[in-house]
Amino acid sequence: MAGRILDGKKIGAAIRADAAEAAREFARSGRPPGLAVVLVGDDPASAIYVRGKIKASREAGISSETHRLPATTAAPELAGLLDRLNRDEAVDAILLQLPLPDGLDASEFLARIRPDKDVDGFHPENVGRLVAGLPGPCPCTPAGIMEMFRREGIEVKGSRAVVVGRSDIVGKPLALLLLHQHATVTLCHSRTRDLPAVCREADILCTAIGRPAMVRADAIREGAVVVDVGMNRAENEADVRDFFGDDEKRLARFRRNGYTLVGDVHPVAMRERSSAYTPVPGGVGPLTIAMLLANTVALAVARQSDR
Ligand code: NDP
């Protein structure tokens, strides 16, 4: 059986179109929703992510601004900027791009963002709201995955869901969201004993590990829905051939760029054993950016109705 592709680009575009519509509606109140992105230091990957987020938010009619600070920024300076953004009436959503340079403690600054402007849902108050099942901003990647299930008609209620990876950004919040949607959830990590056996129990298998093609056919139940969050580089030809067989397009991409992206799940095993799966790239990635836009507009609307 070849699984159906869960096309993140298409689903993400639909989420973005809905966010743009909601942004237009909000703008009738006199101004567009406002997103402020804070980028500290010169991590090249972060700079690329931030550019993509700003471009997408502008396309959706969100007024967005980037605040760039040097890697040498001292804690009081970053705190001062966040305080100013917290007070700025035209800013509805604040995103602090991670990782921060050494010497700046991310948890301290995430907790400094006003909870009602916390677009990533990382503030401890919003984490508590998520645990309690109360409304509030939710981390974009897991929120995007749940939105994909809803839009694709994938039944979560009553399913057995296995999440591999327990990060605060993906694995843990995803497990909670699945639980709130009445899945029976198992959350795995690096100390889980006999991981393939646990994964084989899953009707819905989600991986957020960061290990190229680590999850193999023996861990995928025939007909499972597989959501692969991992974004890893395959950097040698033997690996690329192992992961993608003789897929000429992949080999060409690898030869051109010196790497190709692969998820946490072996691509051939995922395609052959699942009933539906998210490809890498083009699966979960586009959902994450789309949910940033949806979260920004939702925060703007919530603040407006609180006034
Ligand atoms: P983290 O490194 O924070 O967490 C990785 C998790 O995987 C940890 O809980 C770790 O366990 C677990 N793990 C590591 N090795 C194993 C193993 N051998 N067996 C079982 N579990 C293991 O990663 P993130 O959650 O931030 O990201 C995970 C992946 O998702 C990365 O590839 C990242 O690039 C990608 N990503 C993609 C996004 C997208 O939009 N597509 C968004 C965010 C992330 P332990 O806790 O025991 O150490």
py3Dmol code that shows the C-alpha trace and the ligand (Angstrom):
import py3Dmol

protein = """\
ATOM      1  CA  MET A   1       0.000   0.000   0.000  1.00  0.00           C
ATOM      2  CA  ALA A   2       1.275   3.502  -0.784  1.00  0.00           C
ATOM      3  CA  GLY A   3       0.125   6.112   1.703  1.00  0.00           C
ATOM      4  CA  ARG A   4      -1.665   9.277   0.690  1.00  0.00           C
ATOM      5  CA  ILE A   5       0.519  12.388   0.854  1.00  0.00           C
ATOM      6  CA  LEU A   6      -0.593  14.975   3.399  1.00  0.00           C
ATOM      7  CA  ASP A   7       0.405  17.994   1.364  1.00  0.00           C
ATOM      8  CA  GLY A   8       1.583  20.614   3.844  1.00  0.00           C
ATOM      9  CA  LYS A   9       2.039  23.219   1.143  1.00  0.00           C
ATOM     10  CA  LYS A  10      -1.591  22.945   0.071  1.00  0.00           C
ATOM     11  CA  ILE A  11      -2.998  22.736   3.598  1.00  0.00           C
ATOM     12  CA  GLY A  12      -0.700  25.567   4.741  1.00  0.00           C
ATOM     13  CA  ALA A  13      -1.907  27.732   1.833  1.00  0.00           C
ATOM     14  CA  ALA A  14      -5.516  27.180   2.906  1.00  0.00           C
ATOM     15  CA  ILE A  15      -4.693  28.115   6.529  1.00  0.00           C
ATOM     16  CA  ARG A  16      -2.866  31.216   5.271  1.00  0.00           C
ATOM     17  CA  ALA A  17      -5.804  32.235   3.101  1.00  0.00           C
ATOM     18  CA  ASP A  18      -8.116  31.969   6.120  1.00  0.00           C
ATOM     19  CA  ALA A  19      -5.679  34.016   8.237  1.00  0.00           C
ATOM     20  CA  ALA A  20      -5.498  36.672   5.501  1.00  0.00           C
ATOM     21  CA  GLU A  21      -9.289  36.871   5.408  1.00  0.00           C
ATOM     22  CA  ALA A  22      -9.429  37.238   9.200  1.00  0.00           C
ATOM     23  CA  ALA A  23      -6.670  39.883   9.040  1.00  0.00           C
ATOM     24  CA  ARG A  24      -8.709  41.872   6.481  1.00  0.00           C
ATOM     25  CA  GLU A  25     -11.735  41.650   8.743  1.00  0.00           C
ATOM     26  CA  PHE A  26      -9.688  42.811  11.756  1.00  0.00           C
ATOM     27  CA  ALA A  27      -8.185  45.710   9.764  1.00  0.00           C
ATOM     28  CA  ARG A  28     -11.668  47.229   9.460  1.00  0.00           C
ATOM     29  CA  SER A  29     -11.184  48.235  13.112  1.00  0.00           C
ATOM     30  CA  GLY A  30      -8.605  50.786  11.909  1.00  0.00           C
ATOM     31  CA  ARG A  31      -5.268  48.973  11.690  1.00  0.00           C
ATOM     32  CA  PRO A  32      -3.941  45.579  10.590  1.00  0.00           C
ATOM     33  CA  PRO A  33      -2.845  42.919  13.107  1.00  0.00           C
ATOM     34  CA  GLY A  34       0.759  43.593  14.181  1.00  0.00           C
ATOM     35  CA  LEU A  35       3.594  41.067  14.582  1.00  0.00           C
ATOM     36  CA  ALA A  36       7.012  41.961  16.034  1.00  0.00           C
ATOM     37  CA  VAL A  37       9.872  39.504  15.521  1.00  0.00           C
ATOM     38  CA  VAL A  38      12.979  39.790  17.669  1.00  0.00           C
ATOM     39  CA  LEU A  39      16.185  38.292  16.276  1.00  0.00           C
ATOM     40  CA  VAL A  40      19.299  38.345  18.453  1.00  0.00           C
ATOM     41  CA  GLY A  41      22.687  37.435  16.994  1.00  0.00           C
ATOM     42  CA  ASP A  42      23.665  36.234  13.538  1.00  0.00           C
ATOM     43  CA  ASP A  43      22.670  32.579  13.322  1.00  0.00           C
ATOM     44  CA  PRO A  44      22.212  32.144   9.527  1.00  0.00           C
ATOM     45  CA  ALA A  45      19.361  29.598   9.833  1.00  0.00           C
ATOM     46  CA  SER A  46      17.450  31.911  12.200  1.00  0.00           C
ATOM     47  CA  ALA A  47      17.868  34.818   9.778  1.00  0.00           C
ATOM     48  CA  ILE A  48      16.365  32.694   6.964  1.00  0.00           C
ATOM     49  CA  TYR A  49      13.441  31.569   9.168  1.00  0.00           C
ATOM     50  CA  VAL A  50      12.736  35.165  10.216  1.00  0.00           C
ATOM     51  CA  ARG A  51      12.775  36.411   6.619  1.00  0.00           C
ATOM     52  CA  GLY A  52      10.270  33.694   5.676  1.00  0.00           C
ATOM     53  CA  LYS A  53       7.993  34.560   8.606  1.00  0.00           C
ATOM     54  CA  ILE A  54       8.027  38.286   7.813  1.00  0.00           C
ATOM     55  CA  LYS A  55       7.339  37.681   4.109  1.00  0.00           C
ATOM     56  CA  ALA A  56       4.437  35.320   4.857  1.00  0.00           C
ATOM     57  CA  SER A  57       2.909  37.684   7.403  1.00  0.00           C
ATOM     58  CA  ARG A  58       3.059  40.646   4.998  1.00  0.00           C
ATOM     59  CA  GLU A  59       1.402  38.540   2.300  1.00  0.00           C
ATOM     60  CA  ALA A  60      -1.412  37.846   4.764  1.00  0.00           C
ATOM     61  CA  GLY A  61      -1.968  41.555   5.459  1.00  0.00           C
ATOM     62  CA  ILE A  62      -0.248  41.494   8.856  1.00  0.00           C
ATOM     63  CA  SER A  63       1.913  44.492   9.697  1.00  0.00           C
ATOM     64  CA  SER A  64       5.251  42.998  10.700  1.00  0.00           C
ATOM     65  CA  GLU A  65       8.551  44.374  11.913  1.00  0.00           C
ATOM     66  CA  THR A  66      11.893  42.755  12.703  1.00  0.00           C
ATOM     67  CA  HIS A  67      14.052  43.961  15.578  1.00  0.00           C
ATOM     68  CA  ARG A  68      17.647  42.838  15.040  1.00  0.00           C
ATOM     69  CA  LEU A  69      20.046  42.946  17.957  1.00  0.00           C
ATOM     70  CA  PRO A  70      23.732  41.989  17.897  1.00  0.00           C
ATOM     71  CA  ALA A  71      25.006  38.762  19.493  1.00  0.00           C
ATOM     72  CA  THR A  72      26.729  40.918  22.133  1.00  0.00           C
ATOM     73  CA  THR A  73      23.369  42.252  23.406  1.00  0.00           C
ATOM     74  CA  ALA A  74      23.195  42.366  27.194  1.00  0.00           C
ATOM     75  CA  ALA A  75      20.172  40.996  29.053  1.00  0.00           C
ATOM     76  CA  PRO A  76      18.797  44.416  30.165  1.00  0.00           C
ATOM     77  CA  GLU A  77      18.794  45.651  26.567  1.00  0.00           C
ATOM     78  CA  LEU A  78      16.751  42.678  25.331  1.00  0.00           C
ATOM     79  CA  ALA A  79      14.433  42.989  28.330  1.00  0.00           C
ATOM     80  CA  GLY A  80      13.950  46.687  27.523  1.00  0.00           C
ATOM     81  CA  LEU A  81      12.977  45.933  23.921  1.00  0.00           C
ATOM     82  CA  LEU A  82      10.472  43.262  24.989  1.00  0.00           C
ATOM     83  CA  ASP A  83       8.969  45.669  27.546  1.00  0.00           C
ATOM     84  CA  ARG A  84       8.540  48.324  24.837  1.00  0.00           C
ATOM     85  CA  LEU A  85       6.854  45.821  22.509  1.00  0.00           C
ATOM     86  CA  ASN A  86       4.643  44.644  25.383  1.00  0.00           C
ATOM     87  CA  ARG A  87       3.429  48.246  25.782  1.00  0.00           C
ATOM     88  CA  ASP A  88       3.076  49.030  22.062  1.00  0.00           C
ATOM     89  CA  GLU A  89      -0.631  49.102  21.208  1.00  0.00           C
ATOM     90  CA  ALA A  90       0.007  48.332  17.518  1.00  0.00           C
ATOM     91  CA  VAL A  91       1.853  45.097  18.358  1.00  0.00           C
ATOM     92  CA  ASP A  92      -0.501  42.165  18.938  1.00  0.00           C
ATOM     93  CA  ALA A  93       2.035  39.352  18.743  1.00  0.00           C
ATOM     94  CA  ILE A  94       5.703  39.038  19.737  1.00  0.00           C
ATOM     95  CA  LEU A  95       7.998  36.288  18.487  1.00  0.00           C
ATOM     96  CA  LEU A  96      11.412  35.823  20.046  1.00  0.00           C
ATOM     97  CA  GLN A  97      13.412  33.779  17.542  1.00  0.00           C
ATOM     98  CA  LEU A  98      15.337  30.933  19.199  1.00  0.00           C
ATOM     99  CA  PRO A  99      18.043  29.965  19.861  1.00  0.00           C
ATOM    100  CA  LEU A 100      19.405  33.008  21.702  1.00  0.00           C
ATOM    101  CA  PRO A 101      23.192  33.550  21.786  1.00  0.00           C
ATOM    102  CA  ASP A 102      25.115  32.057  24.725  1.00  0.00           C
ATOM    103  CA  GLY A 103      24.668  34.066  27.886  1.00  0.00           C
ATOM    104  CA  LEU A 104      20.994  34.924  27.277  1.00  0.00           C
ATOM    105  CA  ASP A 105      18.577  32.548  29.003  1.00  0.00           C
ATOM    106  CA  ALA A 106      15.648  31.885  26.651  1.00  0.00           C
ATOM    107  CA  SER A 107      13.239  30.910  29.441  1.00  0.00           C
ATOM    108  CA  GLU A 108      13.780  34.268  31.202  1.00  0.00           C
ATOM    109  CA  PHE A 109      12.903  36.250  28.072  1.00  0.00           C
ATOM    110  CA  LEU A 110      10.036  34.025  26.935  1.00  0.00           C
ATOM    111  CA  ALA A 111       8.467  34.645  30.347  1.00  0.00           C
ATOM    112  CA  ARG A 112       8.914  38.402  29.882  1.00  0.00           C
ATOM    113  CA  ILE A 113       6.614  38.525  26.825  1.00  0.00           C
ATOM    114  CA  ARG A 114       3.046  39.429  27.791  1.00  0.00           C
ATOM    115  CA  PRO A 115       1.035  36.180  27.725  1.00  0.00           C
ATOM    116  CA  ASP A 116      -1.624  37.807  25.545  1.00  0.00           C
ATOM    117  CA  LYS A 117       1.046  38.715  22.952  1.00  0.00           C
ATOM    118  CA  ASP A 118       2.911  35.401  23.133  1.00  0.00           C
ATOM    119  CA  VAL A 119       2.450  34.125  19.571  1.00  0.00           C
ATOM    120  CA  ASP A 120       4.427  30.896  20.097  1.00  0.00           C
ATOM    121  CA  GLY A 121       2.611  29.962  23.306  1.00  0.00           C
ATOM    122  CA  PHE A 122       5.887  29.445  25.201  1.00  0.00           C
ATOM    123  CA  HIS A 123       5.086  31.699  28.191  1.00  0.00           C
ATOM    124  CA  PRO A 124       4.608  29.580  31.367  1.00  0.00           C
ATOM    125  CA  GLU A 125       1.062  30.927  31.724  1.00  0.00           C
ATOM    126  CA  ASN A 126       0.179  29.727  28.233  1.00  0.00           C
ATOM    127  CA  VAL A 127       1.884  26.382  28.853  1.00  0.00           C
ATOM    128  CA  GLY A 128      -0.381  26.062  31.911  1.00  0.00           C
ATOM    129  CA  ARG A 129      -3.416  26.972  29.828  1.00  0.00           C
ATOM    130  CA  LEU A 130      -2.487  24.268  27.339  1.00  0.00           C
ATOM    131  CA  VAL A 131      -2.123  21.660  30.092  1.00  0.00           C
ATOM    132  CA  ALA A 132      -5.499  22.685  31.527  1.00  0.00           C
ATOM    133  CA  GLY A 133      -7.167  22.690  28.094  1.00  0.00           C
ATOM    134  CA  LEU A 134      -7.978  26.403  28.308  1.00  0.00           C
ATOM    135  CA  PRO A 135      -7.979  28.606  25.203  1.00  0.00           C
ATOM    136  CA  GLY A 136      -4.750  30.463  24.429  1.00  0.00           C
ATOM    137  CA  PRO A 137      -1.924  30.575  21.907  1.00  0.00           C
ATOM    138  CA  CYS A 138      -0.458  27.173  21.187  1.00  0.00           C
ATOM    139  CA  PRO A 139       3.011  26.369  19.765  1.00  0.00           C
ATOM    140  CA  CYS A 140       2.785  26.668  15.979  1.00  0.00           C
ATOM    141  CA  THR A 141       4.120  23.266  14.862  1.00  0.00           C
ATOM    142  CA  PRO A 142       1.805  21.094  16.997  1.00  0.00           C
ATOM    143  CA  ALA A 143      -1.110  23.461  16.403  1.00  0.00           C
ATOM    144  CA  GLY A 144      -0.481  23.139  12.641  1.00  0.00           C
ATOM    145  CA  ILE A 145      -0.467  19.339  12.863  1.00  0.00           C
ATOM    146  CA  MET A 146      -3.823  19.321  14.689  1.00  0.00           C
ATOM    147  CA  GLU A 147      -5.248  21.745  12.117  1.00  0.00           C
ATOM    148  CA  MET A 148      -4.036  19.409   9.359  1.00  0.00           C
ATOM    149  CA  PHE A 149      -5.823  16.446  10.997  1.00  0.00           C
ATOM    150  CA  ARG A 150      -9.008  18.514  11.162  1.00  0.00           C
ATOM    151  CA  ARG A 151      -8.834  19.686   7.565  1.00  0.00           C
ATOM    152  CA  GLU A 152      -7.878  16.240   6.225  1.00  0.00           C
ATOM    153  CA  GLY A 153     -10.597  14.425   8.145  1.00  0.00           C
ATOM    154  CA  ILE A 154      -8.139  12.301  10.147  1.00  0.00           C
ATOM    155  CA  GLU A 155      -9.951  10.906  13.165  1.00  0.00           C
ATOM    156  CA  VAL A 156      -8.002  11.546  16.368  1.00  0.00           C
ATOM    157  CA  LYS A 157     -10.704  10.640  18.881  1.00  0.00           C
ATOM    158  CA  GLY A 158     -10.207   7.126  20.184  1.00  0.00           C
ATOM    159  CA  SER A 159      -6.988   6.554  18.225  1.00  0.00           C
ATOM    160  CA  ARG A 160      -3.723   5.349  19.702  1.00  0.00           C
ATOM    161  CA  ALA A 161      -1.185   8.120  19.169  1.00  0.00           C
ATOM    162  CA  VAL A 162       2.544   7.770  19.742  1.00  0.00           C
ATOM    163  CA  VAL A 163       4.709  10.900  19.811  1.00  0.00           C
ATOM    164  CA  VAL A 164       8.484  10.419  19.697  1.00  0.00           C
ATOM    165  CA  GLY A 165      10.346  13.433  21.124  1.00  0.00           C
ATOM    166  CA  ARG A 166       9.439  15.405  24.245  1.00  0.00           C
ATOM    167  CA  SER A 167      10.658  18.923  23.472  1.00  0.00           C
ATOM    168  CA  ASP A 168       8.723  21.897  24.849  1.00  0.00           C
ATOM    169  CA  ILE A 169       8.333  23.189  21.302  1.00  0.00           C
ATOM    170  CA  VAL A 170       6.909  20.136  19.546  1.00  0.00           C
ATOM    171  CA  GLY A 171       6.610  16.768  21.303  1.00  0.00           C
ATOM    172  CA  LYS A 172       5.158  17.746  24.674  1.00  0.00           C
ATOM    173  CA  PRO A 173       2.529  20.208  23.402  1.00  0.00           C
ATOM    174  CA  LEU A 174       1.574  17.834  20.575  1.00  0.00           C
ATOM    175  CA  ALA A 175       0.990  15.018  23.069  1.00  0.00           C
ATOM    176  CA  LEU A 176      -1.273  17.329  25.108  1.00  0.00           C
ATOM    177  CA  LEU A 177      -3.252  18.475  22.067  1.00  0.00           C
ATOM    178  CA  LEU A 178      -3.789  14.862  20.978  1.00  0.00           C
ATOM    179  CA  LEU A 179      -4.899  13.987  24.496  1.00  0.00           C
ATOM    180  CA  HIS A 180      -7.390  16.869  24.539  1.00  0.00           C
ATOM    181  CA  GLN A 181      -8.760  15.506  21.258  1.00  0.00           C
ATOM    182  CA  HIS A 182      -9.334  12.144  23.010  1.00  0.00           C
ATOM    183  CA  ALA A 183      -6.444  10.117  21.610  1.00  0.00           C
ATOM    184  CA  THR A 184      -4.731   7.614  23.888  1.00  0.00           C
ATOM    185  CA  VAL A 185      -1.246   9.054  23.912  1.00  0.00           C
ATOM    186  CA  THR A 186       2.212   7.616  24.536  1.00  0.00           C
ATOM    187  CA  LEU A 187       5.103  10.085  24.652  1.00  0.00           C
ATOM    188  CA  CYS A 188       8.508   8.553  23.877  1.00  0.00           C
ATOM    189  CA  HIS A 189      12.072   9.846  24.172  1.00  0.00           C
ATOM    190  CA  SER A 190      15.685   8.703  24.098  1.00  0.00           C
ATOM    191  CA  ARG A 191      15.285   6.400  27.112  1.00  0.00           C
ATOM    192  CA  THR A 192      12.179   4.603  25.834  1.00  0.00           C
ATOM    193  CA  ARG A 193      12.797   0.873  25.830  1.00  0.00           C
ATOM    194  CA  ASP A 194      12.107  -0.979  22.553  1.00  0.00           C
ATOM    195  CA  LEU A 195      10.967   2.124  20.682  1.00  0.00           C
ATOM    196  CA  PRO A 196       9.892   0.224  17.510  1.00  0.00           C
ATOM    197  CA  ALA A 197       7.497  -1.950  19.548  1.00  0.00           C
ATOM    198  CA  VAL A 198       5.907   1.112  21.152  1.00  0.00           C
ATOM    199  CA  CYS A 199       5.644   2.888  17.785  1.00  0.00           C
ATOM    200  CA  ARG A 200       4.007  -0.161  16.183  1.00  0.00           C
ATOM    201  CA  GLU A 201       1.034   0.378  18.513  1.00  0.00           C
ATOM    202  CA  ALA A 202       0.275   3.709  16.884  1.00  0.00           C
ATOM    203  CA  ASP A 203      -2.652   4.548  14.640  1.00  0.00           C
ATOM    204  CA  ILE A 204      -1.096   8.016  14.535  1.00  0.00           C
ATOM    205  CA  LEU A 205       2.706   8.136  14.757  1.00  0.00           C
ATOM    206  CA  CYS A 206       4.362  11.546  15.146  1.00  0.00           C
ATOM    207  CA  THR A 207       8.130  11.988  15.243  1.00  0.00           C
ATOM    208  CA  ALA A 208      10.043  15.080  16.391  1.00  0.00           C
ATOM    209  CA  ILE A 209      13.475  13.623  17.056  1.00  0.00           C
ATOM    210  CA  GLY A 210      16.127  15.204  14.828  1.00  0.00           C
ATOM    211  CA  ARG A 211      17.713  11.912  13.675  1.00  0.00           C
ATOM    212  CA  PRO A 212      17.791  11.228   9.906  1.00  0.00           C
ATOM    213  CA  ALA A 213      15.499   8.325   8.894  1.00  0.00           C
ATOM    214  CA  MET A 214      15.869   6.731  12.322  1.00  0.00           C
ATOM    215  CA  VAL A 215      12.350   5.283  12.411  1.00  0.00           C
ATOM    216  CA  ARG A 216      12.192   2.269  10.099  1.00  0.00           C
ATOM    217  CA  ALA A 217       9.559  -0.087   8.701  1.00  0.00           C
ATOM    218  CA  ASP A 218       9.590  -2.251  11.850  1.00  0.00           C
ATOM    219  CA  ALA A 219       8.220   0.734  13.836  1.00  0.00           C
ATOM    220  CA  ILE A 220       5.294   1.570  11.538  1.00  0.00           C
ATOM    221  CA  ARG A 221       2.025  -0.232  11.846  1.00  0.00           C
ATOM    222  CA  GLU A 222       0.503  -1.038   8.435  1.00  0.00           C
ATOM    223  CA  GLY A 223      -2.022   1.710   7.688  1.00  0.00           C
ATOM    224  CA  ALA A 224      -0.856   4.180  10.352  1.00  0.00           C
ATOM    225  CA  VAL A 225      -0.947   7.939   9.773  1.00  0.00           C
ATOM    226  CA  VAL A 226       2.659   9.149  10.035  1.00  0.00           C
ATOM    227  CA  VAL A 227       3.560  12.769  10.777  1.00  0.00           C
ATOM    228  CA  ASP A 228       7.278  13.411  10.404  1.00  0.00           C
ATOM    229  CA  VAL A 229       8.346  16.712  11.986  1.00  0.00           C
ATOM    230  CA  GLY A 230      12.083  16.029  11.671  1.00  0.00           C
ATOM    231  CA  MET A 231      14.160  18.183   9.337  1.00  0.00           C
ATOM    232  CA  ASN A 232      17.590  16.649   8.959  1.00  0.00           C
ATOM    233  CA  ARG A 233      20.329  16.911   6.395  1.00  0.00           C
ATOM    234  CA  ALA A 234      21.538  13.810   4.571  1.00  0.00           C
ATOM    235  CA  GLU A 235      25.067  14.747   3.679  1.00  0.00           C
ATOM    236  CA  ASN A 236      26.608  11.707   1.997  1.00  0.00           C
ATOM    237  CA  GLU A 237      25.604   9.795  -1.102  1.00  0.00           C
ATOM    238  CA  ALA A 238      25.399   6.389   0.579  1.00  0.00           C
ATOM    239  CA  ASP A 239      22.806   7.768   3.031  1.00  0.00           C
ATOM    240  CA  VAL A 240      20.852   9.463   0.244  1.00  0.00           C
ATOM    241  CA  ARG A 241      20.724   6.149  -1.660  1.00  0.00           C
ATOM    242  CA  ASP A 242      19.729   4.267   1.490  1.00  0.00           C
ATOM    243  CA  PHE A 243      16.920   6.758   2.255  1.00  0.00           C
ATOM    244  CA  PHE A 244      15.594   7.443  -1.244  1.00  0.00           C
ATOM    245  CA  GLY A 245      16.717   4.472  -3.351  1.00  0.00           C
ATOM    246  CA  ASP A 246      17.484   5.538  -6.896  1.00  0.00           C
ATOM    247  CA  ASP A 247      15.245   8.639  -6.784  1.00  0.00           C
ATOM    248  CA  GLU A 248      17.104  10.653  -9.429  1.00  0.00           C
ATOM    249  CA  LYS A 249      15.556  13.975  -8.406  1.00  0.00           C
ATOM    250  CA  ARG A 250      16.837  13.569  -4.860  1.00  0.00           C
ATOM    251  CA  LEU A 251      20.267  12.520  -6.023  1.00  0.00           C
ATOM    252  CA  ALA A 252      20.398  15.550  -8.323  1.00  0.00           C
ATOM    253  CA  ARG A 253      19.372  17.849  -5.448  1.00  0.00           C
ATOM    254  CA  PHE A 254      22.009  16.264  -3.226  1.00  0.00           C
ATOM    255  CA  ARG A 255      24.719  16.729  -5.872  1.00  0.00           C
ATOM    256  CA  ARG A 256      23.684  20.343  -6.460  1.00  0.00           C
ATOM    257  CA  ASN A 257      23.466  21.437  -2.793  1.00  0.00           C
ATOM    258  CA  GLY A 258      25.753  18.980  -1.024  1.00  0.00           C
ATOM    259  CA  TYR A 259      22.836  17.723   1.066  1.00  0.00           C
ATOM    260  CA  THR A 260      19.159  16.862   0.880  1.00  0.00           C
ATOM    261  CA  LEU A 261      16.537  17.057   3.617  1.00  0.00           C
ATOM    262  CA  VAL A 262      15.209  13.915   5.239  1.00  0.00           C
ATOM    263  CA  GLY A 263      12.813  13.457   8.145  1.00  0.00           C
ATOM    264  CA  ASP A 264      13.047  11.231  11.199  1.00  0.00           C
ATOM    265  CA  VAL A 265      11.211   8.426   9.410  1.00  0.00           C
ATOM    266  CA  HIS A 266      12.701   6.390   6.586  1.00  0.00           C
ATOM    267  CA  PRO A 267      10.920   7.842   3.526  1.00  0.00           C
ATOM    268  CA  VAL A 268      10.367   4.557   1.670  1.00  0.00           C
ATOM    269  CA  ALA A 269       9.079   2.760   4.779  1.00  0.00           C
ATOM    270  CA  MET A 270       6.778   5.676   5.554  1.00  0.00           C
ATOM    271  CA  ARG A 271       5.313   5.751   2.056  1.00  0.00           C
ATOM    272  CA  GLU A 272       4.882   1.977   1.801  1.00  0.00           C
ATOM    273  CA  ARG A 273       3.463   1.219   5.243  1.00  0.00           C
ATOM    274  CA  SER A 274       1.356   4.260   6.118  1.00  0.00           C
ATOM    275  CA  SER A 275      -2.167   5.129   5.014  1.00  0.00           C
ATOM    276  CA  ALA A 276      -1.197   8.831   4.954  1.00  0.00           C
ATOM    277  CA  TYR A 277       2.042  10.680   5.662  1.00  0.00           C
ATOM    278  CA  THR A 278       3.696  14.094   5.664  1.00  0.00           C
ATOM    279  CA  PRO A 279       6.651  14.265   3.231  1.00  0.00           C
ATOM    280  CA  VAL A 280       9.916  16.020   4.093  1.00  0.00           C
ATOM    281  CA  PRO A 281      10.175  18.692   2.881  1.00  0.00           C
ATOM    282  CA  GLY A 282       6.658  19.940   2.116  1.00  0.00           C
ATOM    283  CA  GLY A 283       4.805  18.386   5.050  1.00  0.00           C
ATOM    284  CA  VAL A 284       4.904  19.902   8.523  1.00  0.00           C
ATOM    285  CA  GLY A 285       7.202  22.868   7.690  1.00  0.00           C
ATOM    286  CA  PRO A 286       4.622  24.928   5.780  1.00  0.00           C
ATOM    287  CA  LEU A 287       2.020  24.301   8.497  1.00  0.00           C
ATOM    288  CA  THR A 288       4.255  25.915  11.122  1.00  0.00           C
ATOM    289  CA  ILE A 289       4.504  29.261   9.296  1.00  0.00           C
ATOM    290  CA  ALA A 290       0.793  29.192   8.458  1.00  0.00           C
ATOM    291  CA  MET A 291      -0.099  28.764  12.137  1.00  0.00           C
ATOM    292  CA  LEU A 292       2.117  31.707  13.075  1.00  0.00           C
ATOM    293  CA  LEU A 293      -0.160  33.878  10.925  1.00  0.00           C
ATOM    294  CA  ALA A 294      -3.319  32.296  12.330  1.00  0.00           C
ATOM    295  CA  ASN A 295      -2.030  32.773  15.908  1.00  0.00           C
ATOM    296  CA  THR A 296      -1.123  36.422  15.233  1.00  0.00           C
ATOM    297  CA  VAL A 297      -4.593  37.256  13.971  1.00  0.00           C
ATOM    298  CA  ALA A 298      -6.223  35.302  16.812  1.00  0.00           C
ATOM    299  CA  LEU A 299      -4.205  37.293  19.385  1.00  0.00           C
ATOM    300  CA  ALA A 300      -5.181  40.580  17.712  1.00  0.00           C
ATOM    301  CA  VAL A 301      -8.858  39.638  17.770  1.00  0.00           C
ATOM    302  CA  ALA A 302      -8.694  38.427  21.394  1.00  0.00           C
ATOM    303  CA  ARG A 303      -7.008  41.654  22.572  1.00  0.00           C
ATOM    304  CA  GLN A 304      -9.572  43.728  20.717  1.00  0.00           C
ATOM    305  CA  SER A 305     -12.483  41.918  22.328  1.00  0.00           C
ATOM    306  CA  ASP A 306     -10.837  42.347  25.787  1.00  0.00           C
ATOM    307  CA  ARG A 307     -10.865  46.130  25.374  1.00  0.00           C
TER     308      ARG A 307
END
"""
ligand_1 = """\
48
NDP
P 14.845 18.473 20.454
O 16.271 18.184 20.144
O 14.502 19.569 21.394
O 14.153 17.126 20.992
C 14.411 15.888 20.404
C 13.675 14.825 21.147
O 13.944 13.570 20.505
C 14.085 14.675 22.609
O 12.955 14.539 23.434
C 14.938 13.395 22.624
O 14.816 12.634 23.797
C 14.316 12.614 21.482
N 15.289 11.671 20.941
C 16.554 11.925 20.545
N 17.147 10.782 20.131
C 16.250 9.809 20.293
C 16.287 8.424 20.061
N 17.363 7.808 19.563
N 15.177 7.695 20.354
C 14.069 8.302 20.848
N 13.976 9.624 21.070
C 15.070 10.367 20.805
O 14.160 18.674 19.034
P 12.878 19.514 18.533
O 11.614 18.967 19.093
O 13.150 20.956 18.636
O 12.954 19.153 16.967
C 12.889 17.813 16.515
C 13.039 17.789 15.006
O 11.963 18.506 14.422
C 14.312 18.456 14.470
O 14.734 17.734 13.313
C 13.851 19.842 14.077
O 14.648 20.397 13.037
C 12.467 19.536 13.576
N 11.528 20.671 13.654
C 10.795 20.946 12.550
C 9.855 21.958 12.565
C 9.058 22.188 11.356
O 8.363 23.208 11.280
N 9.055 21.279 10.394
C 9.630 22.779 13.760
C 10.402 22.367 14.908
C 11.312 21.340 14.828
P 15.363 13.153 25.246
O 14.358 14.162 25.704
O 15.372 11.916 26.060
O 16.719 13.746 24.986
"""
view = py3Dmol.view(width=600, height=400)
view.addModel(protein, "pdb")
view.setStyle({"model": 0}, {"cartoon": {"style": "trace"}})
view.addModel(ligand_1, "xyz")
view.setStyle({"model": 1}, {"stick": {}})
view.zoomTo()
view.show()
